[in-house]
Each structure stands twice: as C-alpha cells, then as structure tokens.
Amino acid sequence: MLLVSDSKKLPEIYHRNANKSDFYVTGSFGETEALLNMKQHKVHARFRKLIAGPYSFSNIKKMEYLIDARMEHWLNTLDGRYAKPGKPFDFAPWAVYMAYDIISELGFGAPLGFVEAGSDVSGLIKGFHDGMTVFGLLGRLHPFTSWFKKTYLGHKYLVAKPSDTKGVGVLMKVRDRLLTQRLEDLKQQKTSERVDLLQTFLDARTEDGEKLNIDYIKAEILLVLLAGADTTGTSFQAMMYYILGTPGVYDTMMAEIDNATCKGLLSSPVVQHSEVSDHLPYYIACMHEAMRLCPSAPNIFPRLVSEPGLDLHGKFAPPGTEITCNPWLLHRDKAMYGEDAEAFRPERWLEDEKKAKDYIKYNFTFGYGSRVCLGKDVATVELYKGPLEFFRRFTPTLIDKSKRGKFVIEGGVGFWEDMNMTISRRVRAGKLD
C-alpha cells in the first residue's frame, strides 16, 4: 500500500471512477454491505443516489429548527447541572451527547435521550468505540480477514451481530428496536408529517420501482448511529481543546461574537447557520483550523489506482496498486500550509483568499470527491451553532491548563477524553445571558 502525503494528489487518487480496495471488507458493522463498504464506484453511485436527498444542505436547512431545539435543551441542561452550582465536569462526553440527540432527532424522529440522562444511553458510544478496533483489524489484515471471517471463529468474533453484548452489536440492538417500532407504527397508520432519515430509507425506490432491501436499510441506519454523532462530537471537542489552549484565540473569537450580537446580527437563543456564515469569519476559521489539525477519522482510506496508472513525483504506480491518504498527514503538508503547518493559527484561513480556497479544495476531513461523507452538511450546521452558543452563553475554565484533554484513536477513529472544566454564565453583549 502506498501512503501519499501530498494534498494536491487528492483529485488523482479519489476521483469519481476510483474503486475502493479490499480494506473495506464487510463484517465489523454486520454482514450486509452499506455505502461505506461498496468498493465498485458504479455500485456506490447507484445506491448513493437513492438515499442522498435527505442529507442535502437544503433539506438540513429545513430541519434547522429541530437542531435548535436540541441545542437549547443541551445548553439549559449544562446550565442547570454545572453552571449554576459551579460543579466541575468532563466536557468531552457532553459534546457527543448533544450530537447524538441531534442525529437521532433528524434520523429517527426523536432524541435518544443522552442529554436528559447525562450519560451514554444503552452504551452506544462505548459500543462504537469498542467496535472500531475490529473495523481497524479487519481492514488492515485483509486478505487474511476476508477468509478468516468465514470460519466459525472468525464469524463469531469479527462479524458484528445484534446478539453481541458489546461493540457494534449494542448499536444493532438499538437500530433493530427503532426499525421495528417504525414498521409497527406504519402498520397501525401512526404517521407523522415530518419525514426523517429512517422514513426516507423506507420510502426509497430503485430504478425498477422496488423497495430497498430491509437488510440494506438496516446497514445504512446503523451507519447513521455509528458515525452520525461521534465524529461531530470529536470536532467540537477539538475546537474546545485548541481555542482554550492557544493564546489570544479565545479573546479574538469572543470579541467577534459579542460585536455581532451587539449589532443584532445573531439570533437568540440559538444562532442561525446563515448568520454565522455572513458575520463570523474568525469563528469559522477556528472551526476549520481545529478540524484540520484534528480530523475525526485520522485513518487510511485506500483506493485502487485506475488505468493508466499514476505518476507520483517521478515514480510510477501501476493500475491496481493500493494507495491511500490520511487526513492527519495531509493537513500537515507544509507545501500547502507553510512551515507552521503544525500550529493552530485560524488567521491562515483569512489572510489569503486564494490559499483559503485551496485549503477547502484539498481538505480531507469528510473524505473527498464523489464519496465525500453524506453527513457533512449536518455536521457543519451543528458545528456552526453548537460551539458558538456554548461560548456565547458560558465562560469555560479549565481545571488544569496543562491537561486540556487526551486524544484517543480506536481503529482509525479519534475522540477526546478528560476535558475537565467548570463553566459560569457570562455577560453577553452587555447583559447577563
């Protein structure tokens, strides 16, 4: 396998006709192939077309009020639990609780209750993290694992099943419960005017007018539960880590936010996506810079080199060669970001418009090209709003500035732990929020 760290090679490696390698062996998320595992680009394109609509930015904008409601509940819960009593807490899981309740609201019609419980409901977060170890193992040891998973022992320990008591099996149980309930509601004609992701999967039809296979629907629902929240939570955590730990950044960001609030440019109690886009360039730069340095999936994403082969700075990679990039490396490419590529410096996104366009063009946070993450727009809307409202409402104080958090990677997916702090309600734009 070739690992490429040149950002400008992304379009040549991840073009629309590139096929995935056998790294994407099925099993760690169940036996049925989902979009993530579809290796042939034509197969992937056909299925993506069937389910991509609900993930579009225009559709997410229509559901922004649902995101706002979940965020307001999250903020009020943090206020009651920690701000008012001045109680210290670990912020890291709370970023994920918010994201899980939002994606379950959009995906299944109601929040799963992470924020209300203040804990990992049904062990979903732990199950995802535990399951990623198997995912990493299956991918990195192919083709051995492609054979081994078909044996009795391989099927028992490597292929996720709803009967499993840990790992991805935990999420499968929740998925099956949600699907069974929805099918029962439809049977009894208990319908809602609002269409969520689950209902869209059930209503989707192939080119021949056929319903999607129920096992395929299960596979896609599982991915919503698996990746729809945890990775967004990681980006939120990374913003907290870098903004609070880099001298001057927090003060500059808050001055911009408070100035826009004073001018009446930001809605309350929850800012709107369009307002952030129009009036808060430094905040957006902070978001981009945090995601650059800390991609949620610092993993390899292998493809097969297409005909007629690929030139890599004078070296030839023949067709069929397994090749990959890793966002952790690409986003530290000094040829792209300069000698200070390792530094958290949001200003780099604002200093040169041409360079900023290149930073966006060659960004690998959400994947690249025709296989870019379907949930990108959902995550972006959440990150435009959630961290901003947290900072607008609370003043966070780290318990120990030398221990802002610990970054952990399981099977190619990263998350933060031990972000211990206190929060207090702040004076916002001339008044106590």
N, C-alpha and C positions, 0 to 999 in steps of 0.2 A: 504494500500500500504506500502511495506517495502522499506526503503531507505538505501542502503548499501554504506559505505564509504571505504571499504577495496578494494584496487586496484586489488589484486590478485583473487578476486571473479569475475572479468570481464568475463573470459572464461567460467565460470559455468553459468552465467546469460545470456550472449549474445552469446551462441553457435548457430551453424547454424540451428538447429531444433527448436529454441525458437520462439514462436509466440508472436506478439505484443498484447497488451491489447486494450480495447476499448477506451483508452486515445486517440488513433489515429482516432477519429471519423471524417468522411469527412464532408465538409461544409465550413470551413474557407477559403479553397482555391478552392472552387467550388464543384459541386455535384459529379463529376467523380473521382473515386479512382485513385491515382497515386502511384508510388513505395513507397513514404513516408507513405501512409495510408494502404498499403496492410498488413493485420495482419497475415495471414497464411503463414508460411515460404515457403511452396511449391509453392504457387501462386507468391510470391515475387521472388523466384529463377527463375521461368519460364520467367517472364517479364524482370527481370534484365538482363538475358542472351540475350534478344533481343536487348537491347539498350546500353549495357555496352561498346561495342567495341570502339566507338569514344572517350570515356573518358580514355582509357588506356594510360599509360605513353608513350608507343612507338608512339601512334598517336599524343599525345600532343607535343612530341619532333619534329615531322614533321611540326607542326604548330608554332614552336618557333619563326620563323622569323616574323610571324604576331603579336605575343606578343611584340617582339622587336620594331616593327614599332609603335605600340600604345604607348609603354613606351617612346620612343623617342619624340613622339608628346606631351605626357604629360609633360616630363621634359622641353622641349622647351617652352611650354605654361607657366609653372611655372616661368621659367627664364624671359620671356618677361613681364608677369603680375606682378611679385613680386620681383624677384632678382634684375633686372636692376634698377627699380625705388625705391627699398628698402621699398616697401609697406608692412605693416603688414597684415596678413590674418589668417583665421582659417584653419589649415591644415586638420582637421578631414574629411570634406566632399570631399576634393580632393583625399584622399586615395580611397574613394568609387567611385569617378568619373573615376579614372584610371581602377579600377576593372570592372566597368560596361561597359566601352568601349571595354575592352579586351574580356569579356564573350560574348558581342553582336557580336564582330568580329568573334569569334570562333563559336558561336552558330547560327548566322543568316546571316553571310557574310559581315557585315559592322558594324562599331561602331554606337551607338545610338546618339553620339554627346555630351556626358556630358562634356568632356574636352574642346571641342570647345566652348560650351555655357558657361562653368564655372558655371553651375547651375544644379539643379535637373530636368532633362528633363522629361516633361509630369508628373511630380510629382511622379515618380516611387519609389524613396527612401522613401518619406513620406508615400506613399500608402502601401509599405511593412511594415514599422514600425507601422502604424495605424492598419493594418490587423493582426499583430501578437497579438494584445490584444484579438481579437476574437478567434484566434487559442488557446491561453492560456486558455481562458474562456471555450471553447468547451471541451478541453481535461480534464481540472481539475474538471469539473462539470458533467462528464458522470456518470451514465447513463441518468441523467435528460436531458442533452442537446441532447442526441440521440433521445429522444422523442420530446423535445420542438422544434427542428429544422424542424420537420414535420408539425408543426402547422403553421397557416397563419403568425403570428407574428414572430415565430422562423425562418421561411424561409425568411421572409422579412429582418430581422436584423442580422441573424447569418450566412446565406449561401451567399457566395460571388457570384456576378453576374456581367457581363460586363456592365450592365446598372447602376451599382452603381457609384456615383460621388466621392467616397473616399474609402480608404482602398484597398484591393486586387482587387476590381473591376477596379481600374485605370490601374493596370498591365494587367488585362484581355483584356482591350481595345487595348493596345499596342500589346499583343500577337495575338489577332484576326487580327489586321492590318498586322502584319508581315506574318502570315499564309496565309491570303487572297492574299497578294501580291505575295508570293511564288507560290501558286497554279495557279495564273494568269500567272506568268512568265513561269511555266511549260507548261501551256496550249498553250502559244504562242511560245514555244520551246526556250525561253530565258534561256539557261542553262549555268552554269559555270563549269570549270574543277575542281574547288575546292569543296570538299564535307564538309559542315558544319553540326552541330548537327541537325538542323531542317531537312535537306535533308536526313540525316541518319534515322530519325524517319519515314519520308515519304517512304523511300525505304525498311524499315524493313519488314520482313515477318514472320509469325508464322510458327510452325512446319507443318501446313497444307498448307503453301504457301499463306495464306491470308494476306492482308494488315492490319496494325494496325488500330483499330477504331479511327476515327477522333477526337472523344471526348477524348479518351485516349491520343492521340498525343497532344491535347491542354493542358491536365493536366500536361504532362511532360514538355512541353515548358514553362508553367507558372512557374514550379519549377526552371527552368534554370534562368528565370528572377528574381524570388524571392530570391533564396539562392545562385545563382552563383556568385554574386558580393559583396553583403553587408557583408557577413561573412568574405570574404577575406579582405575587407577594414577594418573590425574590427581588424583583426590580424595585419595588417600594422599599424594601429593606436596604438595598444598595444605595438608594437615594439618601436614606437616613444616615447611613454609615459615612458617606463621602461629604454630604452637606454639613453635618455636625463636626466633622473631623478636619475640614480644610479651612484654614484661617481666612476670614473675610467673606467667604461664600454665603454663609447664612445671613449675615447682615446685609449684603448686597441684594440677595433674593428677597428678604423681608421688606426692604425699602421699596423695591419694585411692586411687591404685592400690596403694601399699605398705601402707596401712592395711587395705584389703580383703584383701590377700594374707596379712598377719599374722593376720587373723581366720579364715583358712582358707576364705574365700568365693570364691576364684578357683582354678580347676583349673590343673594344670601337667602337661605342658609347654605346653599351649595352652588358653587360657580358653574357656569356652563362651558362646554368644550370650546365653543366658538369665541367666547370671551378670553379664554386663556390663549388661544391661537392668535387673537388680534392684539392683545395688550401685554403679554408677559413673556417676551423673548428670552430673558435671562433664566426664568424658571424652566422654560422648555429646554434651554441649553443645559441646565443642571440635570434634567431627566435624561437627555441624550448622552451626556458625558458619563453618568452613572451606569447606564446600560452598556455603553461602550466598554468601560473597564470591568464591568461585572455582568456579562451575559448570563442569563438564567440557565442556559444549556451550554457550558464550556466543553463541548463534546465534538466528536468527529461525525461527519455526515457524508459517507462515501458514495461516490458515483463511479460509473464505468466510462472511461474515455471513449468518445464516439469516433466514427470514421471522419477524417482520415488519420486521426492521431492528434497529438497536442504538443506544441513547442513550449518548453519551459526554460527560457533564457539559454537557448542553445542546446538543451538536452531534449531528446525526443521520447514522448510517452506514447507507445503504440495503442491502437484501439483495443479495448477490453481491459486496460490497466485500471486497477482500483486506485482511486485518487480522492483526496478529501481536503477540506479546510476546517479550521477550528476557530470560532469567533474570538476566543481568548487571545489567540496569536494574531489573527488578522487585525484586531482592534488595537494592537500594539505595534503595528507596522510603522516604523519610523519614516519610511519613504512616503507614507500617507499623512501621518500625524505629526511628524517632526521629531526632533531629538528629545522632546519632553513627552513622548507618547505614553509613558508610564504614569504621568502626573494627572491628577484630577483638576482640570482647568476648563470650566464651562465657557470662558471667553473665546476659546478656539472656534466655537460654533458661530460666533458673532463678528469675528474680525475680518473675514474674507468670504464674501458671498460665493465665489467660485469654489473655494475649498470646502465650504459648508455643504454645497450641493454634492461634491464628491464624497464627503463623509456619509451623506444619506444614500447616495448611489451604491457605494461599496460597503454598506453596513450589513452585517450578517447575524444580527440579534435574533431576527424572526425567520431565519433561513433566507433563501434567495430565489428570485425568478418565479417560474410557474408553480413551484411547490412552497412558496412562502406560507408561513403559518396562517391558517384560516382565522385564528383568533386574534390576529394582530390589531385590528381596529377596536375590538372590545378592550384589549389590554391597554391600548393607547388612550382611549377615553377614560378608563379608570385612573391611569397614571397622570393625566392632565388634571384630574379632580381630587382624588383621594389624598395624596401627599400635600397638595396645596392647602386643602381645607384643614388638614391636621396642623400644619404650620400656622395657618391663619388663626386658628382657634386656641392653640396651646403653645406654651413655651416649654420645649423639652430640655431636661438637664441630665446629662449622663452621670451615672453613679461613679464611674471611674473612666476618665477620658482616655486612659491608656488601654482600656478594654472596651472598645466600641462595639465589638461583636466578633463572631468567629464564623468564617465561611467554610461550609462543608460540601463536598461533592460525593454524590452517590450514583454510580452507574452513568455518569455524564450529565447529571442534573444538579445544580447548585442551590443552596439555601443558607440562610444565616441563622445563627443561634446566639443566645446570651447578649442581647442588646438591652441591657438593664438601664432604666432611667426613671425619672419622675417627670410629671407634667403638671403645669399650672395654667389656668385660664389667663390669657393675655389681653392687654389693652390693644384693641384692634382699630386702627384708623380713628383714634381719638375717643373711643368708648370701650368699656369693658364688654367683651363678647358674651 
